[in-house]
Amino acid sequence: MTVISTDKNPEALSLTLVAEFDAGVERVWQLFEDPRRLERWWGPPTYPATFYKHDFVPGGRASYYMTGPGGDKAHGWWEFTSIESPRELQFDDGFADSDGNPTGEFGISHATVTLEPLGERTRMTMLSTFESEEQLEQMIQMGMEEGLKEAVGQMDGILAEHANA
């Protein structure tokens, strides 16, 4: 299984996911860098993502929506605050309206993704921090932890395809 653990820490206002992959750091990095690969795993399988903007530079912004089984769309945005290819990515994350504008609804979280080599494998740590304990609990109740585990669980399949390409 790809996902090794998740840890919710109300005192640190954080949710940490740790996963390992049978691929090198560069190949895992491409799953964040390339929007066509990113949208194949970001979001649970029942809510696939479409990235229509992906300016992958510090200060750049990504805009996306996830489409639910009934055709409903949930819009989101990222603002890349730090990119240290291929080891660390940081971005702010929030909800958006249908034009990609931040709504401020549910606050903003900050994500730090760290990729570490484990021989031929890669360990990914995704640390999400929140503005308040209420925001953290709200995101957990909305299914963020399970959704993130399902999303990351799709990365192995994409890495296997490109290993055989």
N, C-alpha and C positions, 0 to 999 in steps of 0.2 A: 504494500500500500504506500502510496506517495506521501500522504500526510502522516507525520510522525506524532504530532501533538498540537493541541491548542490550549492556551492558558488565558483565562480572563482574570485580570487583576484590578479590582475596583479601587484599591489604594493608589496604584500607579495610573489609573484611568486608561488601561491598555488591554488589548487583545493581541496575543502573539500566536502565530501559526508557524510551525516548523515542518518542512517537507524535504524529502531527498529524491533525487532523480538519477537515472542511469544515463547521464549525459554530462559533458563538460560544462563549465561555467559559461563559455561563449555561446553555446547553443541554448542554454536556459535564458541567457540575457536577450537573445533574439526574440523570445516570446513576449518580451515587454517592448522592445525596440520597434518591431515590425507590427503595425496595426492590424494587418490581415491575419497574422498569427495570434496576436493578443485577443482579438475578438472571437477566436475559436475556443478560448478557454475562460475569458473573464465573464463571470456570471454563471449561475447554476445551469445545467443542461436544459431545464424547462424555461429559462430566461436568457437566451443567447444575446450577446452584445453586438452592437454595430458601432464602430468608431468612425465618425464622419469628420473628425479633426484630430490630428495627432502630431503636434509640433514638439518633437522630442528633443528639446534643448532646455537648459536651465531658464526658467521664466516662461517657458512655452506652456501651452494648454492643450489638453485633450478633451474632446466632447464626445459623448456616446449616449446610446439608449439601449435598454434591455427590453426585449419583446416577450411578453408573457404568453401563456397558452391560449388566452382569449384574444390576443392581438393588442392588449394594453401595452403602453410603453412607459417605462420609468427612465427618466433622463438623469445623467450625471456629468460631472466635470472633474478633471484633475488639473492641478497646476504644478508643473515640475519645479521643485525648489532646489534639487541637487542631483546631478547625474555624474557618476564616476564609473564609466564603462570599464569593464563589465562586472563590477563588484557591488556597487551600491546605487540605489535609486531612492529618492525621496520625493514625495508629492503630497499636496493638500487635496482633499477629496470631499465632494459635496453633491447635493441634489441640484438639478437645474430644471428650467422650464423647457418647453418644446423647441425654443430657439437656442438652447444651450446656455442661457444666462443663469448664474447662480441664484437660487431662491432663498438661501439661508435657512430653509426648512430643515429641521433636525441638526443644525449646526454644521461645523466643518471638522473633519478628522484629518490626522496627518499620518501618512504611511512611510515606513522605512523598510525597504527590501534589501536584504544583504545576501549575496551569493558567495559561498565558500567552497573551494575545491576539496573533495574527499577522494584523493587518487583520481580515478576516471569518473567519479560521481560528483554531484553537487548537492550541497545542503543550502536550502533557502529558508531564511527567517524573515517573516513579514510581521513587523510590529506596527499596529495601528494604535494611535493615541487619540483621546477624546477630550473635549472641553470640560466635561463634567461627568460625574457618576450617573446622573440622570440620562445624559446622552448615550453613554455606554450601555446602560440597561435598556434604553429604547432600541438601540441598534440590535442588541441580542434578542429582544422580544420580536423584532421584525425579521429575524432569521439570518442575521449577518454571519454568525459563526458557522452554521450548517451550510449556508450558501457559499461561503468562502471555501469550506472544505470540499464541497462538490465541484466548485470551479477549479481549484488547484488539482483536484483528482483527474481532470481532463488533460493536464499538461503532459503526462506520460505518453498518451496516444499520439499527440502531435510530435513529440520528440522522437518516438519510434518511427513515424512516417519519414521524417527528415533524415534519420539515421540510415534508412534503406533507400533513400532517393538517389 
